[in-house]
């Protein structure tokens, strides 16, 4: 397959994630949309690594997956803390989390 197909799919996944981040108000849906954006970037990195024949893109994709896992842990921790303290689950109304 040509690399253009991988890049088109990567761009499509990234755009779906960006639309989800910009239009949704639920913190859980926003986290899932951010994961979609990161996966779109990972697919592009892996496609470029395959095209050039080096492992640099795959190493960067692995680093991005590690950062994504850390993001999910912190984000889900915040969501659980909000749920336990009965805070509203709307992103626009999260002023109670300010320090």
C-alpha positions in Angstrom: 0.0 0.0 0.0 1.1 3.5 -0.7 1.9 5.8 2.3 -0.7 8.3 1.2 -3.5 5.9 2.4 -1.9 5.7 5.8 -1.6 9.5 6.0 -5.2 10.0 4.9 -6.4 7.6 7.6 -4.2 9.3 10.1 -5.6 12.7 9.2 -9.1 11.4 9.4 -8.6 9.9 12.9 -6.9 13.1 14.0 -9.8 15.2 12.7 -12.4 13.1 14.4 -10.5 13.5 17.7 -10.2 17.2 17.2 -13.9 17.6 16.5 -14.6 15.6 19.7 -12.4 17.8 21.8 -13.9 21.0 20.5 -17.5 20.0 20.6 -18.0 17.8 23.6 -18.4 18.9 27.3 -17.9 15.6 29.1 -14.4 15.1 30.4 -14.4 11.4 29.6 -15.3 12.0 26.0 -12.6 14.7 25.8 -10.0 12.2 27.0 -11.1 9.6 24.5 -10.9 12.3 21.7 -7.4 13.2 22.8 -6.4 9.6 22.6 -7.8 9.5 19.0 -5.7 12.5 18.1 -2.6 10.8 19.6 -3.3 7.6 17.8 -3.6 9.5 14.5 -0.2 11.0 15.1 1.2 7.6 16.0 -0.1 6.1 12.7 1.6 8.9 10.7 4.8 8.4 12.6 4.7 4.6 11.9 3.9 5.2 8.3 6.9 7.6 7.9 9.1 5.1 9.7 8.1 2.4 7.3 8.6 4.7 4.3 12.2 5.6 5.3 13.1 2.2 6.6 14.3 3.4 10.0 13.0 2.8 13.5 13.0 6.5 14.6 9.3 7.0 13.9 8.4 3.9 15.8 10.5 5.0 18.8 8.7 8.3 18.8 5.3 6.5 18.5 6.3 4.4 21.6 7.1 7.6 23.5 3.8 9.1 22.5 2.0 6.0 23.8 3.8 6.3 27.1 2.8 9.9 27.4 -0.8 9.0 26.5 -0.9 6.3 29.2 0.2 8.9 31.8 -2.4 11.3 30.5 -5.1 8.8 30.9 -4.1 8.0 34.5 -4.1 11.7 35.5 -7.3 12.4 33.7 -9.2 9.5 35.1 -7.9 10.3 38.5 -9.4 13.8 38.1 -12.7 12.5 36.9 -13.0 10.1 39.8 -12.2 12.9 42.3 -14.8 15.1 40.7 -17.4 12.3 40.8 -16.7 11.6 44.5 -17.0 15.2 45.5 -20.2 15.6 43.5 -18.9 18.3 41.2 -20.7 18.9 37.9 -19.4 16.7 35.1 -19.4 19.6 32.6 -16.1 21.0 31.4 -17.5 24.6 31.4 -18.5 24.4 35.1 -15.2 23.1 36.5 -14.2 26.3 38.3 -14.2 24.4 41.7 -10.9 22.7 40.8 -8.9 25.9 40.8 -6.2 26.0 43.5 
